[in-house]
Structure formats: structure tokens, C-alpha cells
Amino acid sequence: MPKFQGGFFAYFLTASIYGYAISLLFGFGTHQIFLYCCAAGGLALLLRFRRGLRIDRPMAALLALVAVLTAQGYLMASGGRVDFRFLEHLLWPVAAVAGVGMLPERFGNRRQLTHKPVVAVLAVFYVVAQWLAFSIYPDKFGLFSNPHFPALYCVLTLPILFYFSAVTGGWLRWLFVLASLGDALLLLKTQSRPGFLALLAGSLVIVPFLAVRYRWMTFVAILIIPGLLYASGIYGFDARMDDLFGNLLKEERVAIWIETSEMQLASSVLEWIFGHGFGQFYRDYQAYSSFHSVVDFSFPHNFLLELLYSHGMVGLILIITAYGLFFAKLAVHAATADNSARRQVGILLIVVTTVHLVHAFLTLPFFSRSTLYPLSLVLGAGFRFFKSNRLNG
């Protein structure tokens, strides 16, 4: 994509992207409006600079993937009312991915800010706002009504705060250290076990990028932390772990996975290859569900089983390949970066992508706004990082 500097539409796009991020981060519910603005701003810039238009390969691959998944999802769905929410959930985030890549490097009339301090401030504000919300609304989960949503944004902001605590000096470093501690306590307060697992996975992916002499020490330290949390019993961490391992076979997710596997085995050869289409899991699962009298689940709390049922082996392989290529490209760019600052940003993006994938994998439907909207910002940042490395390489 071309790089745009200045002008009304560039600033409009910048405001739209940050409005979109703030809406997601603070649960304002206005993200859809800002997505429309992202699309409008991006389209205006493309029309203005159409001679310089060049779609990068990562963006072209994403567009092709979205087109294939959308067509396959609707073609394989059984007859009845067409649910256009899936089209919305897949298509509109593409505007955010493209918008992040098209943002001007600097913005503002006087100070000409870069994006790093804005991202840092938003992460700190998230922690402050969540703690205030927890104190004002003790019966809710901070800014959200479901514990997995604050947990998701905790695991996304915590690596960012840790990054700024490492690269910033002076009193600001201590501000980010304090915010990181507050964010970690927020995650513990949500008692979201997928959140704990996501943060553990995100911490472990850093290890291969460390100097050899520090790898084992860091690996052991990361594994010790859950033990210390268990011993402390902070925010019921010990009780949550006892409940998980003491009732693993009775755990709700395990039961859903077993029943979903039974349902998948009843698929035809065509359905194994191309899936059952959008929304079919909800309709089919009720006949297999042991929870039907209590609640009807619309997804199996497992991306692999969800994608296999909705899009078959074709869709599953496409998504796994896409994730694998994205991670591999991030790793290569981080390892070959021409300076430590770029290398650190690359590692940060790997961590953020990892925590998002692991947390959403177990808690959210793949083809939902809750998964794809935050992912669009992560992908946009990754594509921007690829382009920046290429231009500076």
C-alpha cells in the first residue's frame, strides 16, 4: 500500500483507527461507526493517490482468504435465511487492517507525534479505567459484562506495557512498570483461565529470541510464576486451578469438544472437505448437546473444531497456513531487523498475536466481532511492520 502523509483524509483515517481501537478497548460499542469511517477514509485516500496504489502481498493474501472463506461459508450453509453478520464480521475488519497500514508516520500540527506514545497512553488508560470500573460496578467485570473480554484486553495490553517499561527511561519507566503490575492483577481478578494460559504462551514465545545463556533461566522463571501465584492464592488462583485439574474430564469445554467430535464424524465426505457453512454448528449441535436444557452453545470453544465443522479441511488448512505464514514472517523480520528497536517491535507483535490467538481459541467464536475486530489491529500492525522493514532494509 502507498504511504500517505498529511492532509485531511490522512488525519480522518488516523482518528477513525484510534476511535475504533478505543471503542474496542473500553467497550464503548461504537466500533462499527469507526470501522465505516476507516473504510471511507481509506477509500478517499486510495482515490486521491490511485496512481501510487500497490497492494502488498500480505494484504492481497488476506483479501483472497476473506473472499474464499466468505464464499465457502455461504455456499455450504443449508437453505433458509442468509445471515449477513458473517459477511460483516469478515469484511469490515479488512478496512481496519488496510487503514493501519496507510496511517501517516507522524500526525499532529505542532509536536508531530508518532504512534508509539499514543499506544502507550491508551494501554495505561485501559488499566486505570478498568480498575475504576471494577470499583464503581462491583457486580460487573470492569468495563464489560463477561470476564473473558477484560481478560482478552488485559493479555493484549500487558505485553505492550511491558515493552514500554523496557524501552523507556526515567520516571516513565516506573509508570509503565506500575501499569503492568496493575494489568496483571486485573487479569488475575477476572479469573479467566484462558487468559492465564494465553499470557503463559506469550511469555514462552520470547525465549527463542533471547541470548542462549538466558534462555533456560527465563524459561524456568516463567514456569515458576504460576506456582508462586498458586501458593499465594491471590484472587482465588489456587481454587481455579484446583477446580480445573480436579474436574478436567467434567469441564464444560471438554464435554463440548467430545460432543462436537461425535457430530463431525457424522459428516459426509463433501462436508469433511468443505464444511457445513456459516451458522450450521448452532443448528446441528442441539441434537448432540448435553447442555441443551440449560444453554445452547453457538460455537465449540475451539477454533480447530469450529473451522473444521464450518469450512471443512479446506478452510482449516487455509487458516492454519495463514497464521503460520504470519508468525513465520514476523519471526524472520524480527530476527533479521537492522537494529534492536525494530527487533523488539517484531518480538512484541509475535507476543501480542500469540496471546490473542490462545485466548480467543478457547473462549470466542472465530467468525465473530469479538475475535476478528481486535485481530484486525494486530494484523494491520504486522503488515505495517513488514512494510517498514522492507523500506528500511
Secondary structure, 3 states (H helix, E strand, C coil): CCCCCCCHHHHHHHHHHHHHHHHHHCCCCCHHHHHHHHHHHHHHHHHHCHHHCCCCHHHHHHHHHHHHHHHHHHHCCCCCCCCCHHHHHHHHHHHHHHHHHHCCCCECCCCCECHHHHHHHHHHHHHHHHHHHHHHCCCCECCECCCHHHHHHHHHHHHHHHHHHHHCCHHHHHHHHHHHHHHHHHHHHHCCHHHHHHHHHHHHCCHHHCCHHHHHHHHHHHHHHHHHHHHHCHHHHHHHHHHHHHCHHHCHHHHHHHHHHHHHHCCCHHHHHHCCCCCHHHHHHCCCCCCCCCCCCCCCCCHHHHHHHHHHHHHHHHHHHHHHHHHHHHHHHHHCCCCHHHHHHHHHHHHHHHHHHHHHHHHCCCCCHHHHHHHHHHHHHHHHHHHHHHHHC
